[in-house]
Amino acid sequence: MSFINDSTIFLYVILPLLVFLARILDVSIGTLRIIFVSKGLKHFAAVLGFFESLIWLIAVAQVMQNLHSWQTYVAFACGFGAGNYVGVVLEEKIALGNLLIRIITMKEADELVDVLRKAGHAVTSVDARGESGPVKLIFSVIKRRNLAKMIGMIKKYNPNAFYTIEDMRYVNQTYPLPLTKSSMFPYLALGKRK
């Protein structure tokens, strides 16, 4: 523990490391706060804003108290860059919100529509006319955490379909997923997977 008491090691190694970690934390929180604001989650955003600014002030104070240490400058900037990355990764893991998926297919899409409905997605399909002839427009609102599954189904049942994904701030009504044994008892289904 004598290295902690050594002011040189603290000033040039430990302090920059702490500033780096503080910046990762405050920028990650800031990224999540911006996402919560865009989703209309103002209460969560306010709490995150408090902690973001508090941590930022602590980090800036350490840099300003140690202006002769270029290591703290580099740690501050590196922490900002790493914090952006960590914040985006965290947001992807949390996967908040709803998405609108718009699928345009040239061939008949009945099989894709049936598969999406059987998977529990609310689907609206409309016959339309595109530049090269008749097309089918398929609309579905899904939770962000289900996006990979939805894209997998689209690619499997209609690989040439064109689709767009739009972030939605608010959905006034959700489509209830069908009750299945795995949705009622998700932990029972874990043991059956191979």
N, C-alpha and C positions, 0 to 999 in steps of 0.2 A: 504493500500500500504506500510505500515511500514515493513511488512515481507520481501519485496523485498530489502529494505535498510539494513536488518539484514544480515551481511556477513556470519554468520554461516548457516542460512537457504539457502542462495544463494549457498554457497560452497558445502553443503552436500545434498541438495535436488534439487534446480533449475538447477545448473550446470550439475549434472549427468543426469537429465531429458533432457536437451538440447543436451548433448553428445549422449544420447540414440537415440533421434529423428534424429540427424544429421547422425548417423551411419545407421539408417533405410533408410534414404534418399539416402546416397551415395552408399550403397550396392544394393539397389533396382535399382538405375540408372546403376550401374555396371553390374547387371544381364541383364538388357535390352540392354546395350551396347554390351555385348558379343553375345546376340541373333542377334542384328542388324549386327554385324560383320559376323556372320555365314550366314546371309541372303544376304550378299553383299551390305548392305546399309551403305556404308562408310561415307557419309556425316552426317547422323544422329548419327552414332557411334562416330565420331569426336566431335560433339557438346556435346553429353552425356559424353564423356571422360573428357572434360574440366570441366564440372560441378561436375562430380564424384570426380576428383582429388582436386578441390577447396574445396569442402565440407569435404573431408577426411582430408586435411591439417588443416582446422579449428578445426575439432574434435580432431586430434592428438595434436595440439598446446594446447588445453585446458587440455588434459590429462597430457601433459608434464609440464605445468605450475602449476599443482596441484598434484604433485607426492605423497603427503602425504594423499590424499583422495582416499581410496580404492573404494569408491562409483563410482568414474569416471571410474576406471578400469572395474568394473562390468557392468556399463552402456555401455561402449565401446563394450565389448564382447556380451552383450545381444542385443545391437543394430545391431551387425553383424549378429547374428542368426536370429533375427526378420526381418532384411533387406533381407536376402536370401528368406525367406518365402514370404514376400510382393512382392519381385521382380518376383518370379515364378507366384504368383497369378495375378499380373499385366500382365505378358506375356501371360497367359492363356486367360485373358479378351481381350487383344488386338488381339490375334490369327492371327499373321502375317504369310504370306507365303502359300505355296502349299504343298500338300501331295500326294503321290502316294499310292493308295490302291490296293493291289493284293489279289484277292479272289479266292480260290480254292474250288470247290464244286463237290461232287461226283454225286449228282443227276442232272437232267437236270435243267439248270438255266435260261431258256428263260423268265420266269415270272420275276425273279429278274432283268435281263438285261433290260426288257421292263419298269419296274418300275423306275429303275435308269435313263433311258433315258427320260422318261416322266417327271421326276423331274428336268431335265435339265443338267444331268451329261453326259460328253463324256465318252463312255464306249467302250472298245475293248474286245471282247470275242474270245477265241481260244480253240479249242478242243485239248486235250492233253492226255497223258497216265501216270497215276500215278502207284504207287506200287501195288495197289489193283484193277487196271482197268482204264477205261476211266474216265477222269475228264474234267471239264470246267475251264479254267483260265480266269478271268475277271480283267481287268486293268482299273483304272480311276484316273485322276488327279483332285483333288478338292481343294478348299480353306480350310484352317484350320478351319475357323469358321463354316463350314458345316459338320465337322467330326461326331458330335453326330447324326445328321439326317441320314447320310450315314450308320453308324453302326446300327441305329434303323431299317432302311430298310433291311439291310442284315439279322439281327436277325429275323425280321418279315417274310420275304419271303424265307429265307434259313437258319434256325437257326443252322444247323450243319456245315455250311461253315467255312472253315479255312481262315483267312485273316491276312495280315500283312500291316503295315502302315509305310511308309518311308518318312522322311522329304526331301523336294526338295529345292535346293538353287535357281534354275532358271528354268523357263518354257518359251520357245520361242514363244509359241502361246497359247492363251486361247480359250476355246470353248464357244461361246456366249450362254448365257441362253436364252430359248425361251421367247418371249415377251408375258406376260400375264397381265391382268388388275392389279394384285397385284404387279408385278414387275415394271410396269410403274407408278403406283400410290400407293406406299406402305402405305401411311397414310390413304387412303380410306379403305384399308383392315383391319385396326385396329378396326374400329367401328363394323365390321361384326363378329369379333371373339366372341365366347361365352365361 
